[in-house]
Amino acid sequence: MPGVNILIKDSNPAIGTQTDLSGTAELQVPNDSITIILSFLAPNEPKFEIDKSVDSVSINLVKKNAIYYSKSKRLKKVSLKY
């Protein structure tokens, strides 16, 4: 989905980015476990956790899930928290 704001929860100063026209974004995160918040025109903001073992995450807002990858290998699939 284009135009989704991606933010690291409680980062100060705020750390985030926005998806491009194809719905893709890249965000370098600290080596800690963090919570990512997705912000777009919806009543609730989906959230999910990331830890240092994850290289990338694929988000499906329709299916309300996140799939975690490390070195192109699928690690796990989780439901998004709203």
Buried (B, 14 or more C-beta within 10 A) or exposed (E): BEEBBBBBBEEEEEBBBBBEEEEEBEBEBEEEEBBBBBBBEEEEBBBBBBEEEBEEBEBEBEEEBBBBBEEEEEBEEBEBBE
